[in-house]
Amino acid sequence: MKEIICIVCPNGCTLNVEKNGGEITVTGNKCKRGEEFAVSEMTRPMRTICSTVKTDRADIPVLPVRVSADIPKEKIFAVMDEINAVTVTAPLKRGDTVIKNVLGLGADVIATSDILSRN
């Protein structure tokens, strides 16, 4: 049995997850989303990334970015390596793609600020 805290809603339920063969049993959840979260955590945990990329501007050295969709937990460090290798140039606005389909995961790395929207 594994105990995890659900992060899907503000309840923060303590979930007890038991795996018997191919069947996963979840108890402690107050809603269906908690059960879905626990099954996902046991079978294919996903995460989001918010970070920054370097810019070519001395006055604005970094630009905040995030992934457009959840990525597999085990790919976080590989995606961060890709993010850390990028240097962007102006103009970029919020929502612009910085890295398209990062590592073929179906998620883009996108700008989350308009700070570079003007040259």
RANORGI-V998602 format. One record per pair of residues at least 4 apart in sequence whose C-alpha atoms are under 8 Angstrom apart, sorted by the first residue. I is the first residue (numbers start at 0). J is the second residue. Records with the same first field share a line. If there is no record, write none. Layout:
# RANORGI-V998602
I->J + J
This chain:
# RANORGI-V998602
0->15 + 16 + 17 + 18
1->15 + 16 + 17
2->13 + 14 + 15 + 16
3->13 + 14 + 15 + 16 + 37
4->11 + 12 + 13 + 14
5->10 + 11 + 12 + 13 + 14 + 33 + 36 + 37
6->11 + 12
7->11 + 32 + 33 + 36
10->29
12->27 + 28 + 29 + 33
13->27 + 28
14->25 + 26 + 27 + 28 + 33 + 37
15->25 + 26 + 27
16->23 + 24 + 25 + 26 + 37
17->23 + 24 + 25
18->22 + 23 + 24
19->23
23->38
25->34 + 37 + 38
26->34
28->33 + 34
29->33
30->34
31->35
32->36
33->37
34->38
35->39
36->40
37->41
38->42
39->43 + 44 + 45
40->44 + 45
43->71 + 72
44->71 + 72
45->69 + 70 + 71 + 72
46->69 + 70 + 71 + 72 + 75
47->65 + 66 + 68 + 69 + 70
48->65 + 66 + 69 + 75
49->63 + 64 + 65 + 66
50->63 + 64 + 65
51->61 + 62 + 63 + 64 + 65 + 82
52->61 + 62 + 63 + 64 + 82 + 83 + 85 + 86 + 87
53->60 + 61 + 62 + 83 + 85 + 86 + 87
54->59 + 60 + 61 + 62 + 86 + 87 + 88
55->60 + 86 + 87 + 88
56->60 + 88
62->110 + 111 + 112 + 114 + 115
63->110 + 111 + 112
64->108 + 109 + 110 + 111 + 112
65->108 + 109 + 110 + 111
66->106 + 107 + 108 + 109
67->106 + 107 + 108 + 109
68->105 + 106 + 107
69->106
70->74 + 75 + 104 + 106
71->75
74->78
75->79
76->80
77->81
78->82 + 101 + 102
79->83
80->84
81->85 + 101
82->98 + 108
87->97
88->115
89->115 + 116 + 117 + 118
90->115 + 116 + 117 + 118
91->95 + 110 + 113 + 114 + 115 + 116 + 117
92->110 + 111 + 112 + 113 + 114 + 115 + 116
93->109 + 110 + 111 + 112 + 113 + 116
94->109 + 110 + 111 + 112
95->109 + 110
96->107 + 108 + 109 + 110
97->107 + 108 + 109 + 110
98->107 + 108 + 109
99->106 + 107 + 108
100->104 + 105 + 106 + 107 + 108
101->105 + 106 + 107 + 108
